[in-house]
Amino acid sequence: MKSFSATSFPSDQPEILEHALEAVRKNPQALFTAFQWFLYAARNTVYFTAFSTETFDRDKLHATVAQMVSLAPQLTHGFIGARPGQPFPKHLLDAITSREEVDGFEGYPDKWLDAGQDLFETNDLPLFRVKVIVRKGGPDEHGRASMIMVRSSHALMEGSDSALLTRSMPSGHGTMSSKKNKVPLVQRISMALGAALVVPMHMISAHILSPKKVEMGFSSVAFERARLRRMSNRLGVRQRSLMFAVVMHALNNGGAGFSAKKIRAYYTMLDTERHDLDDDFFRVRSIEAYFPVNDNLEEFVKAVDATIGQIEEKDVSRMQFIINTMMRAHRGLSKVLPFLYSERFFRFNGNVDMVLTMVPPHRTYGDLTNGIIEPIYCGSYHPGSNLCTFVPARKNVTLNFSMRRQHLPHVKKISALLDQLDVENA
């Protein structure tokens, strides 16, 4: 059977469109890649939220969603009744949007951040929601009249999509792998054998080691981008190394948070060199790193930067290829033994302490984000995992946390650590 990537289907190719519609009638997730399937099955979610100088009524909200869908046609995938790439009728727009009036914005955005599991309560609605809160009496002293939140299944959106949509640019994925750039056969065999060994270990570990219940929480903070640039230049390190290090140092809480010896982390990046083993939907690369713990903050920052430099001198694709191979194996196994893929299985985080995601710069342009003002907050949720998403914009960088609740009190240490580095390197 012909396979299709998660993108819009052009109207001048009716045969392709008809094949796609037939596929999703039989299985709403038929167009998902293996990685998309995994994130959908795990109920992973992502969100974008920011204040706006504009006031949204129902018609404006519907128009915003319609424009967003036209720029990101993958949002039309994955649910019963989906028509890939086609505009939503009014009843669907009504079902996935909401508007509420509030007295003020105190406590936002953290006040309305949650896991977003309502996206999966019904299988006949699109896998995203858009809601706004509007301030009674008009804009506040900062010019903020409303706040908008877009929440989506992670199967449909990644950080680069959010960055493109913020600029009112198309974010349809097409086919993200490159069939012309083939991974050598020896490497393919090596990764296939590796996945064959890892998949059963992953399955057993997930069912034995996953916690029965995990309390998750959310928090967001913002810092001036110019300040972080100045500090990283003084230290002679990458800006992301500075941010990664300060976050890990704060949350590790002197060794009581994660480890007294080494912090195991995944961090993500984009890579423009694509291969035939890349996922057909996602652009992102995941990279594993071990960061030795050091109580001296400046030394830890420089060690994190050195570790990242050493890793990225090598091939950063291998780990992602192994992950992709594993996801394909899990998808195939789930069709035969679906009972193995329980909520507990997807709560397993592989004993990773932190996942650090630096998304592309979010800079507002065009009609879609007219009125949106900084800071811009974006993040993701995965059950049981400690995540921090870094979102650079023109003036600010926001740090957006979704993590086990016991780590939340330590977020406030980040500002103090930056102050410490500022004083020591003045």
Protein Blocks (a to p, Z undefined) as FASTA:
>chain_A
ZZdddddddfklmmlmmmmmmmmmmomklmpcfklmmmmmnopacddddddfbdcdfklm
mmmmmmmmmmmmmlmgoiehiaghiacdfklmmmmgccdddfblghiaklmgcehlmmmm
pckbccbdcdddddehiaafkopabdcdddddfklpcfklmmmmmnopafbfbjabdfkl
ccdfklmmmmmmmmmmmmmmmmmmmmmmpcfbdcdddddddddfklmmmmmmmnopafkl
mmmmmmmmmmnnnolmmomkbccdddddddfbdcfkbcfkbmbdcddddddddfblklmm
mmmmmmmmmmmmmcfklmmmmmmmmmmmmmmmmmmmmmlmcfklmmpgohpabdcddddd
dddedjklgoiacddddddddehiacddddddfkbccddddddfklmmmmmmmmmmmmmm
mmmmZZ
